[in-house]
Amino acid sequence: MDLLVRTRDPDDERQVRIRLTDKGRALKQPASEIPACVGAALDMAPEQLSELMQTMKQVQERLAAGLAGARTDK
């Protein structure tokens, strides 16, 4: 979709620099409307949506930690 450009760092070839193209930057404003659209679709106030997102992040982190622990138990 030509939204990103990846280039090697000229000073350190191990590093890859990633930047948005003009097309990628043009998505910033439409993307900023997504949280409000999700909140409206769920009939939730912004505060409720923020709390839900924090809870979901905690669930994800705990699942990841549990899976990592399960892998080391074997």
ChimeraX commands (.cxc) that place a marker at each C-alpha (Angstrom):
marker #1 position 0.00,0.00,0.00 radius 0.5
marker #1 position 3.07,2.25,0.01 radius 0.5
marker #1 position 2.45,3.62,3.50 radius 0.5
marker #1 position 5.97,3.02,4.84 radius 0.5
marker #1 position 9.51,3.33,3.57 radius 0.5
marker #1 position 12.26,1.16,5.03 radius 0.5
marker #1 position 15.88,2.22,4.58 radius 0.5
marker #1 position 19.15,1.04,6.09 radius 0.5
marker #1 position 20.85,3.47,8.42 radius 0.5
marker #1 position 23.89,4.74,6.49 radius 0.5
marker #1 position 25.94,4.89,9.71 radius 0.5
marker #1 position 24.92,1.45,10.97 radius 0.5
marker #1 position 23.75,-1.04,8.37 radius 0.5
marker #1 position 22.30,-3.27,11.12 radius 0.5
marker #1 position 19.55,-0.73,11.72 radius 0.5
marker #1 position 16.56,-0.18,9.49 radius 0.5
marker #1 position 14.83,3.18,9.59 radius 0.5
marker #1 position 11.09,3.15,9.03 radius 0.5
marker #1 position 9.16,6.28,8.11 radius 0.5
marker #1 position 5.73,7.11,6.81 radius 0.5
marker #1 position 5.22,8.15,3.23 radius 0.5
marker #1 position 2.96,11.08,2.36 radius 0.5
marker #1 position 0.22,8.51,1.75 radius 0.5
marker #1 position 0.82,7.07,5.24 radius 0.5
marker #1 position 0.79,10.51,6.88 radius 0.5
marker #1 position -2.50,11.27,5.12 radius 0.5
marker #1 position -4.13,8.50,7.19 radius 0.5
marker #1 position -3.38,10.22,10.50 radius 0.5
marker #1 position -6.55,12.32,10.61 radius 0.5
marker #1 position -8.98,9.57,9.50 radius 0.5
marker #1 position -7.34,7.13,11.92 radius 0.5
marker #1 position -7.80,9.58,14.80 radius 0.5
marker #1 position -11.56,9.17,14.39 radius 0.5
marker #1 position -11.50,5.39,14.94 radius 0.5
marker #1 position -11.73,5.44,18.77 radius 0.5
marker #1 position -14.83,7.66,18.64 radius 0.5
marker #1 position -16.42,5.39,16.02 radius 0.5
marker #1 position -15.71,2.29,18.11 radius 0.5
marker #1 position -17.12,3.99,21.20 radius 0.5
marker #1 position -20.24,5.01,19.30 radius 0.5
marker #1 position -20.68,1.50,17.90 radius 0.5
marker #1 position -20.39,0.06,21.42 radius 0.5
marker #1 position -22.52,2.85,22.91 radius 0.5
marker #1 position -19.72,3.64,25.37 radius 0.5
marker #1 position -18.42,6.95,26.70 radius 0.5
marker #1 position -14.75,7.71,25.94 radius 0.5
marker #1 position -13.86,7.03,29.59 radius 0.5
marker #1 position -15.52,3.62,29.45 radius 0.5
marker #1 position -13.75,2.75,26.21 radius 0.5
marker #1 position -10.41,3.83,27.70 radius 0.5
marker #1 position -11.02,1.65,30.77 radius 0.5
marker #1 position -11.97,-1.30,28.55 radius 0.5
marker #1 position -8.79,-0.86,26.51 radius 0.5
marker #1 position -6.66,-0.77,29.68 radius 0.5
marker #1 position -8.33,-3.93,30.93 radius 0.5
marker #1 position -7.80,-5.67,27.60 radius 0.5
marker #1 position -4.12,-4.67,27.66 radius 0.5
marker #1 position -3.76,-6.15,31.14 radius 0.5
marker #1 position -5.40,-9.39,29.98 radius 0.5
marker #1 position -3.03,-9.54,27.01 radius 0.5
marker #1 position 0.02,-8.93,29.23 radius 0.5
marker #1 position -1.07,-11.56,31.74 radius 0.5
marker #1 position -1.73,-14.09,29.01 radius 0.5
marker #1 position 1.66,-13.39,27.48 radius 0.5
marker #1 position 3.35,-13.75,30.87 radius 0.5
marker #1 position 1.46,-16.98,31.54 radius 0.5
marker #1 position 2.39,-18.41,28.17 radius 0.5
marker #1 position 6.02,-17.45,28.66 radius 0.5
marker #1 position 5.96,-19.12,32.07 radius 0.5
marker #1 position 4.35,-22.22,30.63 radius 0.5
marker #1 position 7.10,-22.49,28.01 radius 0.5
marker #1 position 9.83,-22.40,30.67 radius 0.5
marker #1 position 8.07,-25.02,32.81 radius 0.5
marker #1 position 8.57,-27.72,30.17 radius 0.5
marker link #1:1,2 radius 0.2
marker link #1:2,3 radius 0.2
marker link #1:3,4 radius 0.2
marker link #1:4,5 radius 0.2
marker link #1:5,6 radius 0.2
marker link #1:6,7 radius 0.2
marker link #1:7,8 radius 0.2
marker link #1:8,9 radius 0.2
marker link #1:9,10 radius 0.2
marker link #1:10,11 radius 0.2
marker link #1:11,12 radius 0.2
marker link #1:12,13 radius 0.2
marker link #1:13,14 radius 0.2
marker link #1:14,15 radius 0.2
marker link #1:15,16 radius 0.2
marker link #1:16,17 radius 0.2
marker link #1:17,18 radius 0.2
marker link #1:18,19 radius 0.2
marker link #1:19,20 radius 0.2
marker link #1:20,21 radius 0.2
marker link #1:21,22 radius 0.2
marker link #1:22,23 radius 0.2
marker link #1:23,24 radius 0.2
marker link #1:24,25 radius 0.2
marker link #1:25,26 radius 0.2
marker link #1:26,27 radius 0.2
marker link #1:27,28 radius 0.2
marker link #1:28,29 radius 0.2
marker link #1:29,30 radius 0.2
marker link #1:30,31 radius 0.2
marker link #1:31,32 radius 0.2
marker link #1:32,33 radius 0.2
marker link #1:33,34 radius 0.2
marker link #1:34,35 radius 0.2
marker link #1:35,36 radius 0.2
marker link #1:36,37 radius 0.2
marker link #1:37,38 radius 0.2
marker link #1:38,39 radius 0.2
marker link #1:39,40 radius 0.2
marker link #1:40,41 radius 0.2
marker link #1:41,42 radius 0.2
marker link #1:42,43 radius 0.2
marker link #1:43,44 radius 0.2
marker link #1:44,45 radius 0.2
marker link #1:45,46 radius 0.2
marker link #1:46,47 radius 0.2
marker link #1:47,48 radius 0.2
marker link #1:48,49 radius 0.2
marker link #1:49,50 radius 0.2
marker link #1:50,51 radius 0.2
marker link #1:51,52 radius 0.2
marker link #1:52,53 radius 0.2
marker link #1:53,54 radius 0.2
marker link #1:54,55 radius 0.2
marker link #1:55,56 radius 0.2
marker link #1:56,57 radius 0.2
marker link #1:57,58 radius 0.2
marker link #1:58,59 radius 0.2
marker link #1:59,60 radius 0.2
marker link #1:60,61 radius 0.2
marker link #1:61,62 radius 0.2
marker link #1:62,63 radius 0.2
marker link #1:63,64 radius 0.2
marker link #1:64,65 radius 0.2
marker link #1:65,66 radius 0.2
marker link #1:66,67 radius 0.2
marker link #1:67,68 radius 0.2
marker link #1:68,69 radius 0.2
marker link #1:69,70 radius 0.2
marker link #1:70,71 radius 0.2
marker link #1:71,72 radius 0.2
marker link #1:72,73 radius 0.2
marker link #1:73,74 radius 0.2
view
